[in-house]
Amino acid sequence: MPTYKTALKSSKPVQKTVLQWTEDSVEALKGCFLCTDWSIFHDLELDEATETVTDYIKFCVDNVIPKKTITHFPNNKPYITKEEFGLDLLHLKSALR
């Protein structure tokens, strides 16, 4: 007889770091790019310029955009958003009354 393990017990929760792209953080990132002297990249070769600009953009994003650590459990449904989950709980509570 096969034994069944629930999704919650079959694998461990995974912690993930995500960037929080808010309007304020995007404006701060735009400000970081506006104060950059882009003329220093004109004298570089194409490959070197591409790598340097990409690294600079990553540096700015790491410094300006706030990060948040989330825990993803194996039984979380990826298609249910936070708002939908809240609505489902609201309907469930009203149905139980």
LINRA-V607790 format. One line per field, one symbol per residue. phi: phi as a letter, one per 40 degrees, with the letter a starting at -180 (. if undefined). burial: # if it has 24 or more other C-alpha atoms within 12 Angstrom, else .. A space follows every 50 residues. Layout:
phi=???
burial=???
//
This chain:
phi=.ccbbcccccaccbcbbbcbcccccccccccccccccccccccccdcccc cccccccccccccbccbbcbbbcccccccbccccccccccccccccc
burial=............................#..................... ..#......##..##................................
//
